[in-house]
Amino acid sequence: MTKATALLIFAALAAAPGGYSAAGKALGNPKAPVRIDLYSDFQCPSCKVFHDGTFGPLVAKYVMTGKVYLRQHEYPLPMHAHAREAACLACAADKCGRYWQVCDALFQTQDSWAKDGKVAAAACSVLTPIEAAQVQALARTPAILDAVNDDIRSGQTEQVNGTPTMIITKLMRRYPVAGPVSFPVLSRFLDSLIESQ
């Protein structure tokens, strides 16, 4: 997702009427007919592919139109040395109302911080100095560590084996979708779900 796309999405969600929100780690209307729980790792190259190519169009076509309610879950994989720190920083940014902006910054700069370990600098690049200080302090608190661990446990309950993984739910039916699915493929699947009774 480009920076311009991200800004348009965040602005549109902030101004959207009637139950739509970008509050917390969720986007859209909780009463939407389809829910997507997205398990993601900021250091995962496949998650970056999904974020860059599918996430923006998904939000624009389905979340902002009330068809999908999207919830993000942190799922840092053990083989990624900086993924847990990135997840903690993103969750801390949530407490300042800047979760989605930090997520975008982390994915956009993944190549750099994955190599040099300067995760906080990447995460805080979109924050004011005061917000950056708050986020860095919060990221080390037990509450934030618990939030990340809760997401990991949720993913384990869902039998998430890799990232990105979406658990797509309509009514009581659940559809696990693993990997960086392209937007055209995901769109066809979501349209079929939304049109079905």
N, C-alpha and C positions, 0 to 999 in steps of 0.2 A: 504494500500500500504506500503510495507516495505521500509526502508530507501535505501536499495540497488536498488530496483525497481525505486524509485523516482529519484535517481542519474542517472541511466541509461536513463530514459525518458528525464530528463532535458538535459543531455549531447547530446543525439541523436537529440533532437529538436534544440538545439543551433547549431549543425553542419549540420542540414538538408538543402539541397539546394532548390531552386525554390519556394519561397513564403511561406515556412513553418516557423513558428516562435513560440516562447514562450514569446513574448513581451506582456506586460500588462496582462490583465486578460483573454487572449484568447490563444488558442493553435491550431496550424495547419494552413491549407491553407484556406483563406477566400473564395476561389472558389470551395471548396469541394462540392459534390452534396447534402450532408446532413449537417444541422447545428443543434447543440444542445446548448440551453441556459439552464444552470444548476443553479437553485436557491438553496442555501445551507446556513446552520446555523452551525457555528463551535462548538456550544455547544450541538447540536442535536445528540443524540445517533444513530438515523437512518442514519444521514448524515455520521457519522463515519463508520458505517457498509458499506455504499455505497463507501466511500473513500477507506477503507481498502480492500474491496473485488472486486469492479467493476471498480473504476476509473483507476487504473493502466492498466489492460487489455484493457479497452476502448481506452485509449490513444495509447497503443502499437499496437493494431490491426486495429483501424480505423482512429485515428488522424494522427499518424506518416506515414500512408500509403496514406494519401490524400483523404480518403473517408468521413471524418467528420471534421467539424470546430467546436470547442468547446469554448463557452464563459461562464465564471463563473460570477455569480451575488450574492452579499451578500443579505441574507434574514434573519437577526437575529429575532427570534421570541420573543415576549414580555415576555413569561414565563421563558426565560433563562437569568438569571441575568447578565452574563458576555458576552453574544453573541455579543452585539453591540460593546463593547470594542474590542473584538477579530476581528470583521469585520473592525473596524477602523485601527487596527494595521496591518492587512493584506493589506488593501488599501494603507496605508502609506508605507509598504514594497514594494508595486508595484512601487512607485516613486524611489526606490533604485534598481529596477530590481530584487527583491528577493521575489516577490509575491508567487510563487508556492512553494518555499522552506519553507516560513512561514506558508502557508496553511498546508503543510504536517506536520510541527512541531506542529501546533495547534491541528490537529486531532490525532496525535500520543500521545500527552500528555493530551488529553481532560479530562480524569478521574481526573487528579491531579488539573489542574487549575479550573475546574468546581466546585471543592470542596473548594479550598483554595483562589480562586480569584486572583492568581498570573498569570494573563494572559500575561502581558508584559514580564515576565521572560520566559514563555514558547515560546512566539512568537520570542523573541530576542535570544533564545538559539542557533539558526543557523546563527546568524549575527556576524559580527565583532563588537568590541566595538563602533567604529565610526558609523557604520550602525545602531546599536541598539539605539544610542543617537539620530540619525536623525529620525528614525522610531517613537520613543516615542514622539519626539517633533512634528512631522508631524501629528501623530494620533489625536492630539487635535485641529487641525486647521479647520477653516470653510470649506475649500476646500475638506478635507477628509470626514467631516460630510456630506457635500452635496453629495459626491460620493456615500456614503452608502445609504443616503436617496433616491437618484435617482434610485439605484438598488431596494430598497423597493417599490418605486412607480411603477417601471417597473413590478415587481412581482404582485402587486395589479392589474395592468392593465391586466396582464395575468391570473388573478383570482387564483393565487397560494394560497392554503389554508394550506399547510404544507411543510415540507422539509424532504428529498430532493425532488425537482420537476424538471423534465426536460421538456422543450418545444422542441420537435424534429420537424424540418421543412425540408421538401423536396419540392422544387418548391413552390407552394402557399399553400400546405397542412400542417397543424400544428397538432401535436399529443402530448397532455399533458400526461406525465407519472409521477405519484406520487409514492413516497416510495422508499425504498432501493432495487431497482430491481437487481436481481442477474445477473452476467455477461452472463451466457448462455441464459437467457431469453432475455436480451437486445440485445445480439448478433444475435439471430434469427430474432428479429424484425428489426434490422438495415440491416441485409442481405436481408430481404424481401423488404425493402424500396429501397435499393441500386440497387437491381436487377430489380425492377419495372420501367416501362417507364413513 
